[in-house]
Amino acid sequence: MSIHIEKGRNLDFWADKLPDGISLLRPFDIYTMIAAVAGFVIAFVYVFQQSTFTDASVYEVIPLLALPFFICGLLYYIKTKYWILLIFMAVAIGLWYIDFPQTVIYLLLFVLVGAAGVVALTDAIQRFIFYKVLRSIEYINLKKKLTITDRMVAFLFNVPEDMDTRNLTMDSNINRTKIPWKDVGGTVVLGLMVGLFIWIYLSMNPSFMDLTTESSIPLFMFTLILYIPVIVLPWVIFKSMRVRIETNYRDFFIYNGIKATLQRMAVPIVGALLFVLLAINTTDILTVVYYIALSTVMIVTIVAFVSILYYWLFESIIVNDIVSKWKMFRPVPVFIGLKVNGKEIPTEEVSGTPVRDKNEYGDLILPRK
């Protein structure tokens, strides 16, 4: 293994890009993300057209927004050659044309195909962001000027401004023998926090008082909730790898940072929800409470099911891929170009310099002048 050492822009002592070859993305992951974006655009345009220019209710057409997950799940089954599930999917689609309850068919297709699509898309997102997030966090408190991405990462992961973020590390000996039910429960809790946004929408939308759309509301809610695992599940990889910043006192775990951010956001949302319930829907508050309870059950069921599928089929593969690239990320050229008054300073004389395990060092290829 060879490590390319590079200077940052303006002779800054952090690298501006990840080492070549450290990307975790596979061709299938790229196809999955492209298919998901294309499916969402097609579905959104169709829903907008139908709800704007026809008499169709938005609650009747919005289930098509599950199309991205269906496409991703279909791609996953073709890649893995799970032909038996494709046959079941074809049977479910056939039931659509013999007056079988469409809600049942919709739920069946999600269980057979959509859930796998959600997890495949989540896996691709994890591969796309993992080392990018680590690179941003590692230098976030050293830079004089933060980029927009750095600011977003600092806010999302709740990185303290006075913390030396250079000593970033993770565990590389993850070996699960069973599904981590505690982690599944933690993901469900995050899903409920995100679900607060849906509950706000339920309570503020006057259409929920229209009994003519009441039969379509559960399916509408189910479709929106399908997106919750895609929002909360990508971050669990930081918990699985125990990514942390080691300090002389208590280690700062990256996953705890994003959990704290969601908790901070949830507090004012709860207050807003209570205000809306009391101020707007006083005439039929029981209806809103009913849909909140229904959405809670849906969130717990869907997020738990998708999480189990993720830990069962996907986690071990991405963990192995992350570990195999770790030595390309470590060590890094933290102090290349570090000068004081025009004089190079040896790294051992810099206060707070993290100590690296020299057994992880590979061959260094110095840049040409």
N, C-alpha and C positions, 0 to 999 in steps of 0.2 A: 504494500500500500504506500502511495506517495501523497504527501500533503503539499499543496501549493500555498505559499505564503504571499499575501498581497497587501499592499498598503491601501488605506481608504482614501476617499477624496480629500484633497487639501492636506495630505500627509497625516490625516487623523489615524489614531492607533486602533481603530476597529475595522473589520472587513465590511465592505458594502454589499456583499452577496455571499450566498452559500457556496461551499466548495463544489466544484464540478463532480457530478456523479452521486450526490447525496439525495437527490429527489427520490421520494418513495412512490411516486405515481407510476402505475403500469399503464400500458395502452388501454386495457379494459376500463380503468378508472377514468381516463380521459373521455372515452366513449360514453361512459355512464353520465358524467357531468354534462356533456354536450346534449345527450338525449334528454336529460332532466330539464335543462333550460329550454330546449326546443319544445318539449311536451308542455311545459308551463306556458310558454308564449302562445302556442296553438290553443290551449284550453282557455287561457285568459281572454284572448280575442273572441273566441266563440261565446263564452259566458257574457262578455260585454255586449256583443252583437245581439244575442238572444234576449237579454234583459232590457236592452235599450230600444230595439227596433221591433220587438214582437210582444205579444201579451204574456210571454212566459215569465213566471216569478223567478227572482234570483235564487230562491231556495230550491227551485226545481232543476236549475241548470248548473248550479255551482258544484255539484258532485263531480263534474267533469274535471275539476282542478286536481283530482286524484290521478289524472292521466300520467303525469311524470313518474309517479311511483310504479304504475302498472308497466310502463315502458321499461324502466330500470329493472324491475323484477323479471320481465320477459327476457331481457338481455342476460341477466344472471343465470336463468334456467337454461338458456341456450348454451351459454359458456360452460356451465357445469354439467350439462346433458342430463338434467332431471326431467326426462321425457314423461314420466308418469304424472308429474304435476302439471305439465303442459296439457296432457290429455284431460285431466280433471278441469283445467281452466277452460278448455274447449267445450266440455260438457256444460259448465256453468254458463258460458256465453250462449249455448244452444237453448238453455232454459228460458233465456230472455224472450224468445220468440214463441213460447207456448203459454203465455199469460201466467208465468210463475212470478210470485211477488218480487218486484225489482229491488226492494230494499234488502231482501235475503240474498239475492244474487250479488248485489253490490258488496255486502259484507263478506260473502263467500270468496269473491275475487280478491278482496283485500287480504284475507287470511291466506289464500293460496299464492297470490302473486305480489300484491302491493306491499306487504310487510317485508318480503325479501328485497323489493325495490328500495324501500326506505333504508334498510340496513346497508345495501350496496352503495347507495348514495352517501350515507353517513361515513362509510369506510373510505370512500373516495375523498370526502371533505377532510377527514382526519389525515390522510396521506398528504393532502395538499397543504395543510396549515401547520403540521406538527413542528418541523424544523424551522419554518419561517417564524413561528411564534417564539421558539427558543432563541433564535438569533436576535430577534427584536428585544426580548427581555434581558438577554445577557448584557447588552450595551446601553440599556435604556437610561440608566442613571450616570452614564459616563459622557454622553453626548451633550454638547453645548446647545444644539438645536435639534428638537425631535421632529421626525416626519409625521404626517397624518396617521400613518399606520402605527408608528410608535405610540402616539397619543391614544389611539383606540385600544391598543394592547394594554397600555398602562391603566386605562380606565376599566377595561373589561376584567383584567386579572387583579385589579386592586393592588398594584405594586407600590409599596411605600417609597416615597421620594428619597428618604435618607438611608436606604438599604443598598449595600454593595452587592450588585446583582451578578458580578463576574463569576462567582463560585457556583455556577448552575450545574446540577448533576441529576441523575436518575438511577433507578435500579435496573439492572440488565439481566436479572436471573428470575424473571417472572415465569412461574410454572403452575398453572391452575389445574386442579384435578376435578373440580366441580364448578357449577355456576355460582358466582359470588352473590348470593341473595341480598346481602347487605348493600352492595353496590347497586343492585337492581332497585332496591327501595330508595336509595339516595337519588337515583335518576328519576324515579316517579315523583319524588318531592319537588325536584327542579321543574318537572313537567307541570305540576300543579301551580307553581309560581308563575310560569308562563301562561297557564290557563286563566290567570286573573285577568289578562287582557281580553280574552274571549268573554269572560263574565261581564266585564265592563260593557262590551258591545251588546251582549244580550240585554242588559238592563237599560241601555240607552236607546236601543232601536225600537221605534214605535210599531214596526211590523210584527213584533212578537205579540202585540195585542190584537192582531188581525187573525181571527179564527180560521179564515180561508186558507192560510198558509201553515196552520199548526201541524198538519200531517207531514210536511216537508222539513220542518225545523230539525228533528233529530238527525236526519241524513245530512243536512247542512252543517250541523255541529260536528258530526263525525268527520266530515271532509276537512274542516278547519283543524280539528285535533290531530289529523294525520301529519300535519306539518310540525307538531310539537316535538316528536322525537328527532327530527332533522335539526331543530334548534338546540336541544339540550344534550343529545347523545354524542356529538363530535367531541365534546370536552372531556368525556370520561377517560379518554386515552391518557390524559395527563395524570389522572388518578391511578390508572392501572400501572403506569410506569413510575409512579411516585416521583414525578418531576418536582424538584425543589431547589431553593437557594439555601445553601448551608451557611450558617452564621456561627458565631462563638456562643450563641445562646440557643434560641429555639429556631429550627428550620422553618422556612416559609414555603409551604406547599402551593404550587401554582393553581391546582384545582380548587383549593380552599378560597383562593382569591376570587375566582369567578363565581363561586357559590355565595360569597359574601356580597358581591355586586348585585346578584339577583335578589338577595334578601333585602338589601337596602332599597332596591327599586320596588319590592313587593309591599313595603310598609305604606308609602303614600298611595299606592294603588288600592290597597284594602280600604283606606279612608275614603278615597274617591268612590269606590264601589258602594260603600254604606251610604254616602251622601246621595248618590244617584238613586239607589233603591228607595230612600226615604222621600226625596224631593220630586222625583219624576214619576215613579210607578206606584204611587200610593193607592191607585184604584185597583190594581191587580198584582200586588207584590207576590202573592202566592205562586202565580204563574212563573214569574222570574226565578223565584227560589226553586221551583220544580226543575227548571231547565239548568240552573246552576248545579243542583244535585245530580241531574242526569249527565251533565258534562263531566262532573267529577268522576263518576263511575267510568265513563268512556276514557278519560285521560288515564286513570289508573290501569284500566284493562289494556289499552293500546300501547302505552309507554312500557308497561311491564312485559307485554308479549314481544314487542320489538327488541327490548333490552335483552331478554332471554335468548332470542334468535341471534343477536349480535355476539353475546358472550359464548354462545354455543358454536357458531360457525365461523366468525370473522376475527375475533380478538387475537387469538394465538398467532394468526398469520401476520397481522400488522405488527404485533409485538416483535416477532422474529425479524421482520424487515427493518424495524426501527433499530433494534440492537445491532444488526449486521452493518448499519451505517454509522453507528455511534462514534467509532474511532475516526471517522472522517470529520466529525464535528468537534472532536476532542483530540489533541489540543488545538487551540485557535490562536491566531496571531494578535493577541490582545495588546501587546506592547510594541508592535512594530511601528517605528516612527515616533516613539515617545521621547521628547526632548525637553529639557529645561535650560533656558538661556543658550540655546543652540548646541547643547551638549547631550549626547546620548546617556541615558541612565540605565544601568544594569537592572534587570527585572527584580533581582533579589533585594535591591535597595529601595524598592517602591513599597510604601506602607500598604498593608492589606492585600498584597499579591497572593492570589490563591495558589496553593501548591498542587501540582498535577502529578499523577502517577506516571513516572517516566517509562514504565512498561507499555503504556498505551501509545507512545510516540512512534511514528513511522519515519520513513525517509523524507527529508525536507528538500523541496525543490525551490530554490531561491529565484525570484523574478529577475529577468534580464534588465540591465540598465537601459 
